[in-house]
């Protein structure tokens, strides 16, 4: 299901006290998609940070049943790779359904600015904070 070329392994589920919070709305939406699409319970939402856009980074999301050795699993519903965790620490992931559309929303305290179209973002540079 995933386009990432790595060998799948079993990753450990992360306790709720870890750095990323998964709102019940996101867990419920992932479960609803699994049921509607007839997907297995081991299918999860993978969230990754990738380079791109006018501000430098953007979020990539997709459903997958592949878990790699550097992945962290949250609430048995969301997978985040180790490299993306550096930028996602402290984030809250929720699902919002409004009149204008429905989407997973990442409230990320590490974002310092975003582009005008809202598709990419920049992060706080640790060297600038010293």
Number of C-alpha atoms within 10 A of each C-alpha: 9 12 8 9 6 11 9 12 12 11 15 14 15 16 12 11 8 11 15 21 19 19 13 13 15 22 20 14 17 21 17 13 13 17 12 9 8 9 16 11 13 12 22 25 20 22 20 19 18 14 13 13 16 16 17 14 19 19 15 11 15 15 19 17 16 21 24 17 14 13 23 21 19 23 17 18 21 25 28 22 18 15 13 15 18 12 19 25 15 16 19 17 22 19 18 13 10 7 5 5 7 10 12 15 13 17 15 16 14 17 17 11 13 18 13 10 8 12 14 20 21 18 17 13 11 7 6 6 6 5
